[in-house]
Amino acid sequence: MTHNLGVDVGGTFTDVIVFDESTHELTIDKVLSTPANPSEGVIYGVEEATAKAGTVVSDLDLLFHGTTVVTNMLLEETGARVGLITTAGHEDILHLARAWTPGPLYGWMDMEKPDPLADLVDTRGVDGTISSPAGEEIEPLDEAAVRDAVRDLEAAGVESLTVALLNSYLNPAHEERVREIVAEEAPDLPVSISADIVPEYGEYERTLTTVINDYARPTVIEYLEDLDESLAAAGSSATMNVVRSDGGLMSSTAAKERPVELALSGPSGGVVGAATIASKKGVPDVLTLDMGGTSTDVSLVEGGTPETTRQTKVGYREFKSRSVDVNTVGAGGGSIARVQLNGSLQVGPESAGADPGPACYGQGGESPTVTDANVVLGRIPPTVQLGGRMELDREAARDAVATIADERDSTVEEAAQAILDIVNENMHGALRVVSVERGYDPREFGLVAFGGAGPMHANALADVMDAYPLVIPPGPGVMSAFGFLTSDIQNEFSETYLETETDVDGADVAEELRALEDEASEWLISEGVDEADHAFEYFAECRYFRQDIQMSIPIDIENLRETGLAEIKDDFEARHDRQFGFSLDAPLEIANLRVIGKGTLQGVTIEEQELADADPSDAEVDVSDVYFEGEYYETPIYDRAGLRPGNELAGPAIVTDDDSTVVVQPDHSATIDRYANIEINRGETQ
């Protein structure tokens, strides 16, 4: 009997989900994260979850891991000391960056531009020139200067090395030779070349992305090796795959080579899992809401496919790496509320985190948080134990929120409701960014809510956005870990093209895509994926000629030879018009071509269940007073484990589980569907 396991390390909790391949049962567990050494929390969570599932670590077949190691490293600037070798005369590339300043008006006055991740004192320029656009060698590489630079940087104490030479995306020969010299002169120094990481035009983005890869690499190598050793010591021989920012998977070995692909590892899993569940349910167009302890991630799924972007942003820095298009705000269960000097209420982005956590955790926290406000209002009822084992200190929560009430001269309930209103508005703004501001009408989308805190707030947000049905999947608190189990092995292969529709035809584009497909196939084979399980997706990064607003257009490669580029242009212009409200009378230019190589894994199966009758009374465990709309309502409390497909709930209602609590507001109704999702709609059950 074998099992697959997904584990997601968050800021407050480490979430674990175990799938039994023989019975198709899912077992979930949550343990507190260990920020000082994340692998400790991972191992503890794996051991706890496998025991809870009635199995042992040695029975694990596949292990899927999402990590915030790279995210936190970039936000906190705790990565490695990176050396940079670039073309002579371009040593200041990271300082020059892009002409960008933050808004709103005069926002630049408070801007503190962070130092580059590769310091100028650790940057060396070497002679050697590749021409553009021909990609021919004009000036040979000065190999003696390269050797001197490598020796100098190693002696100075750099921990990793980036090679980013001008025009290497057209001809990588010079970068490849530098890498060979590094292997000769400093064989223990991790090195990345930009032609491997981002083989596309854009000198700054290519250099920055490769530097970020090396900034994270030593720590990621150490972390994954430590985790591999700890899992082996616990008895595991499971194949471990690490979750990429785009929701795909890659081996631990590949992750050590390209850690830049892990920058949004955790959030991507939740979106992929939500998309899988929504598509199975027959609602392919949804917004996703992942509210955890520290932050909230929102995204848009169209046609069952999560929106992706090639511009990943973490903190100040925006770099070229494919990721699920997630918008993040500092709004979580641990977000701290405070009254500002002008009397207004602010919630977040500061968080109480896992230690000491919200006041109700009873671990010494005193600041009022969103979780404390939910406890005060009864949204987290007295019967709930966090994670099924942690008793909540309700008096401590009330005392914490009372500090806000005293400053605002209100009741404790009014203060708690104000905290929820503010945090909900913060999340509403994030949802507008991924929908309204990109030309989508949220009323045409459903909403899938998950995360430890998402199901408590989702009903209020669905009302504001008019995004129904609202779907709360099983195990919402561990949805990212569930999403890992639904992911496939995948990687992206790209090249700069820079051709207009007047210069090339569909056959030309198809030929280039087939060459990239060969590269993708070779990589999948190196990852151990059988050729029968290979799948490919094709994209063109398009823009109007002499414009720089690019859009990623999916391509049906079989149609290219017949329809030429007309289908691509029609799709591009429709997307451009929807987002920007206009189109231009200008030729289409293909800036980059991309192929996504996928290897299918069967980590989890979602099964349909028989419908029971509508009566949910067998699952009712209590009745409690819960505060809604300025008054207390006598509200039934249901244990989600006792609810069956076909059951119907009339709002107000609270549904409790080990990993999350679901709030159904007054004048709303909920049903349990065939896949054990809770579906919430306005008014009568639909």
Sequence and secondary structure as in RCSB ss.txt:
>XXXX:A:sequence
MTHNLGVDVGGTFTDVIVFDESTHELTIDKVLSTPANPSEGVIYGVEEATAKAGTVVSDLDLLFHGTTVVTNMLL
EETGARVGLITTAGHEDILHLARAWTPGPLYGWMDMEKPDPLADLVDTRGVDGTISSPAGEEIEPLDEAAVRDAV
RDLEAAGVESLTVALLNSYLNPAHEERVREIVAEEAPDLPVSISADIVPEYGEYERTLTTVINDYARPTVIEYLE
DLDESLAAAGSSATMNVVRSDGGLMSSTAAKERPVELALSGPSGGVVGAATIASKKGVPDVLTLDMGGTSTDVSL
VEGGTPETTRQTKVGYREFKSRSVDVNTVGAGGGSIARVQLNGSLQVGPESAGADPGPACYGQGGESPTVTDANV
VLGRIPPTVQLGGRMELDREAARDAVATIADERDSTVEEAAQAILDIVNENMHGALRVVSVERGYDPREFGLVAF
GGAGPMHANALADVMDAYPLVIPPGPGVMSAFGFLTSDIQNEFSETYLETETDVDGADVAEELRALEDEASEWLI
SEGVDEADHAFEYFAECRYFRQDIQMSIPIDIENLRETGLAEIKDDFEARHDRQFGFSLDAPLEIANLRVIGKGT
LQGVTIEEQELADADPSDAEVDVSDVYFEGEYYETPIYDRAGLRPGNELAGPAIVTDDDSTVVVQPDHSATIDRY
ANIEINRGETQ
>XXXX:A:secstr
  EEEEEEE SSEEEEEEEETTT  EEEEEEE  TT HHHHHHHHHHHHHHHTT  GGGEEEEEEE  HHHHHHH
HT    EEEEEETT TTHHHH  S   SSTTGGGG      SS GGGEEEE  EE TTT  EEE   HHHHHHHH
HHHHHHT SEEEEE TTTTT  HHHHHHHHHHHHH TTS EEEHHHH  SS HHHHHHHHHHHHHHHHHHHHHHH
HHHHHHHHTT   EEEEE TTS EEEHHHHHH GGGGTTHHHHHHHHHHHHHHHHHT  SEEEEEE SS EEEEE
EETTEE EEEEEEETTEEEEEEEE  EEES STTEEEEE TTS EEEEEEE TTTT  GGG SS  S BHHHHHH
HTTSS TT  BTTTB   HHHHHHHHHHHHHHHTS HHHHHHHHHHHHHHHHHHHHHHHTGGGT  GGGSEEEEE
SSSHHHHHHHHHHHHT  SEEE SSGGGHHHHHHHT  EEEEEEEEEEEETTT  HHHHHHHHHHHHHHHHHHHH
HTT  GGGEEEEEEEEEEETT    EEEEE HHHHHHHTTHHHHHHHHHHHHHHHS   SS EEEEEEEEEEEE 
             S  GGGEEEEEEEEETTEEEEEEEEEGGG  TT EEESSEEEE SS EEEE TTEEEEE TT
S EEEEESS  
